[in-house]
Amino acid sequence: MNKPAENMLRLYDSVIYPGKCEHMRKMDRKRLRSVWAYDITYLYPVIQEGIDWMKFGLFDSKKLDRKVPFYNHQQEIFLQMAEKCAWIEQVIEYPEEIIYDEEFTLTFTPDYMIILEDGCIVMVMLMPYHLFSTQAVQKKWYALMEHCRLHGYGCVLYDIKRGISLHWLLHLWEQKDMTLFEKEIMETLRARKSHWLDSLNMQKIMKKHQANLCDIQALVFKHKLLFIPESKSRKVALLKLHEENMFDSQLIIDAHEKNYHSSRRNNIRASSKI
C-alpha cells in the first residue's frame, strides 16, 4: 500500500462520532450542497495575479465532474487523495456554516464534507497540527463536534501533510508515560501563581522529560489550557488557562475513546485503492 493510501486510512481511523453514526440514503445524499455552491472559477485568473501569501488553485475532479477550488496546500493534497479513494463517494467543499461563538455570532465552515460509500457523513477540518490547540481552533472544533452529534455525522481534525490527527495525538499520549512531565508543567504554573509559562522554561521541562510538541498538544486538551505557538511576530510560546466553560476538553477525550466504525475499517482497508 502506498503512502497516500495509508494517509487517507489514517484520516478514516481518526474520525470521531460524537453521537450515533447515521447512514444517509442515496436520495438524501444527492441533495447535499456547498454553502458556496456557485461557480467562481472565472475569478481565478484575477485572484491569482500577484498573490503569493496563500495557495489558490483549481483541482480538476473526474469524480465530481467539475473543477474544485482550493485555497491552501492542505486542501490541494486532500482533493488529490480523495479523488482516488474508492470508499469516498462524494466530496463537498465548505458544506455548512456553523456558529462557534454565540456572543458575536461568529461562524465558520469545515473544509470538506465527505460522503462514504456506506452513506456515512464526515466533516473534515484541515490544518497544521501545531494549531490544533489554539483558542480559535478549539472553539470551532467543539462547535463542529456538537453539530455532528446532532446530525449523526463524524468529524476529524487532521494535518494531511504530516498524517497527524487530534485522535492520533490523544492516542499517542495514552501510549507514553508522561506523568512526571505533566506534573512538572502544572506545578510550575501553580508555583508561579500565573496563568502562563514562557517558552524558555517550557523548553527546559520538555527537554528534561524528552517531551515533544505532540505531548504539549495532548496536555493542553487534557487540562483545558491554551497554546500560543511561536511565530515571527511573537517569540514566546505560552500555556495559558482558558476562561471557564470555554470548551469541554473531556468531551473530546471521551469521544476519542469511543469506536463506532471498527467493523467497517477492515472492509475499507481491504478494498482501499489509491
C-alpha positions, 0 to 999 in steps of 0.5 A, a space after each residue: 500500500 502506498 503512502 497516500 493510501 495509508 494517509 487517507 486510512 489514517 484520516 478514516 481511523 481518526 474520525 470521531 462520532 460524537 453521537 450515533 453514526 447515521 447512514 444517509 440514503 442515496 436520495 438524501 445524499 444527492 441533495 447535499 450542497 456547498 454553502 458556496 455552491 456557485 461557480 467562481 472559477 472565472 475569478 481565478 485568473 484575477 485572484 491569482 495575479 500577484 498573490 503569493 501569501 496563500 495557495 489558490 488553485 483549481 483541482 480538476 475532479 473526474 469524480 465530481 465532474 467539475 473543477 474544485 477550488 482550493 485555497 491552501 496546500 492542505 486542501 490541494 493534497 486532500 482533493 488529490 487523495 480523495 479523488 482516488 479513494 474508492 470508499 469516498 463517494 462524494 466530496 463537498 467543499 465548505 458544506 455548512 456554516 456553523 456558529 462557534 461563538 454565540 456572543 458575536 455570532 461568529 461562524 465558520 465552515 469545515 473544509 470538506 464534507 465527505 460522503 462514504 460509500 456506506 452513506 456515512 457523513 464526515 466533516 473534515 477540518 484541515 490544518 497544521 497540527 501545531 494549531 490544533 490547540 489554539 483558542 480559535 481552533 478549539 472553539 470551532 472544533 467543539 462547535 463542529 463536534 456538537 453539530 455532528 452529534 446532532 446530525 449523526 455525522 463524524 468529524 476529524 481534525 487532521 494535518 494531511 501533510 504530516 498524517 497527524 490527527 487530534 485522535 492520533 495525538 490523544 492516542 499517542 499520549 495514552 501510549 507514553 508515560 508522561 506523568 512526571 512531565 505533566 506534573 512538572 508543567 502544572 506545578 510550575 504554573 501553580 508555583 508561579 501563581 500565573 496563568 502562563 509559562 514562557 517558552 524558555 522554561 517550557 523548553 527546559 521541562 520538555 527537554 528534561 522529560 524528552 517531551 515533544 510538541 505532540 505531548 504539549 498538544 495532548 496536555 493542553 486538551 487534557 487540562 483545558 489550557 491554551 497554546 500560543 505557538 511561536 511565530 515571527 511576530 511573537 517569540 514566546 510560546 505560552 500555556 495559558 488557562 482558558 476562561 471557564 466553560 470555554 470548551 469541554 476538553 473531556 468531551 473530546 477525550 471521551 469521544 476519542 475513546 469511543 469506536 463506532 466504525 471498527 467493523 467497517 475499517 477492515 472492509 475499507 482497508 481491504 478494498 482501499 485503492 489509491 
